[in-house]
Amino acid sequence: MLDNSLEALDRAHLVHPVVALRAHERRGVTVLESGKGCYLSDNQGNELLDGFAGLWCVNAGYGHKSVVAAAAEQMERLPYATGYFHYGSEPAIRLAAELAELAPRDLDHVFFTLGGSDAVDSVIRLVRYYWNAKGEPNKKHFIALEAGYHGSSSNGSGLTALPMFHDKFDVPMPWQHHIPSPNPYRHPAGPDGNAVIAASVQALRDKVAEVGPDKVAAFIMEPIQGSGGVIVPPDGFAKAMETTCRELGILFIVDEVITAFGRTGPMFACEHEGLNPDFMTIAKGLTSGYAPMGAVLMAKHIYDVIADAASDGVPLGHGLTYSGHPVSAAVGLEVLKLYRGGMIENSIKVGAYFEERLRFFRDHPLVGDIRSKGLLAAIELVSDKKTKAKFPSEKKLASKLSEAGYRNKLIFRAFPDGTLGFAPPICITETEIDLLIDRVDATLKVISEA
Ligand SMILES: Cc1ncc(COP(=O)(O)O)c(C=O)c1O
């Protein structure tokens, strides 16, 4: 008899992102069915607290009827409008204008993408175009941080610096370089934040000198390195990198795909240090995951160079069929209303409470490091607190952690090295944070006793 169960069909046909494919076939899929607020339900009747907001994207939480209504209304009126050939739609125009108003001061032009990877990829293309237009065609090299994640496009994956995105994919390419991650827990200059910053500034200078000062186009960084294990750099790190980029004559790109839209408290993480990047990438919280959308925000001085380079009427050869999709844009406008209508304040308040509650785990025998900025946090487990030794990979700690978490009705990100990552919806309450902490505690007990 044919097995037409979801599990069998999934095993036979669906290729999942970032899983060990054979291991997934053996394990089978977990089918999620519905969501409400900070909770998800699966098709086995389990209700789980979502401590990871989907994939750090459902910032507003699940089940907002106003967002569903905005999408349905836009779908009925005009489900698609191209942005090509001078066409446009009201939601895309209004969303671009709102983002320009909210974003750091010079960022006033917006190119919409479908997510974060194509936002980063678009930046790479636009940076190349910019330097060529400026008459500096040698400026082609990019520098990024080790442990950084900038998506998995064929170009962006080489700026990403996580081994599984490189292995057998033939990246990084010769124009893609990395300097050490500013991780105070593991940096040779750490844990002193000022020493980590000084070493990072020096590393950027050294890399530019090595590549050739006239050859480096840009430096890209996440304000907090999400997929690398929620690495929170010391305060002042990002500003120091921005200042160094200005001194070295290279563009400064901030990848806020995870950190934007209240994830760390304010609307953008750039606000913590008053950053004013040349480019910023966003996605995820832009639509709270209700529809696919990302964006590149660019500073006016960048836009002007790019626009003037084609002043003879030749179109700029960069486009996506779904750039500025009206349904996604309508969703974006509606979630912005939710963020501005109290969720940012909630994130600042409850984020501080979350950070305080995480300290509960400081003396736990397995906990090496606790890192957090608002509602973005990690607990790094180690086998020896003194030497900071990680658990050997044969222990399969990540799958044990996520299984134990699931049994305790909690979803979080279990990183391969045994770090637990948290990014709950920013509408979470203090009572739900208490529940999350209790469930982490129960999960760590399972691991300690194993
Ligand atoms: C900082 C950062 N940049 C880019 C991306 C890629 O975004 P997407 O998965 O939407 O392509 C991600 C995804 O997690 C990210 O965290």
The ligand as an ORCA input file, in Angstrom:
! r2SCAN-3c Opt
* xyz 0 1
  C      22.455     38.214      9.219
  C      21.778     37.433      8.135
  N      21.947     37.805      6.860
  C      21.348     37.156      5.854
  C      20.518     36.087      6.098
  C      19.849     35.361      4.963
  O      18.503     35.591      4.998
  P      17.474     34.603      4.250
  O      17.512     33.313      4.994
  O      16.167     35.340      4.360
  O      17.915     34.474      2.846
  C      20.311     35.677      7.417
  C      19.436     34.531      7.717
  O      19.365     34.028      8.810
  C      20.957     36.352      8.457
  O      20.827     35.965      9.731
*
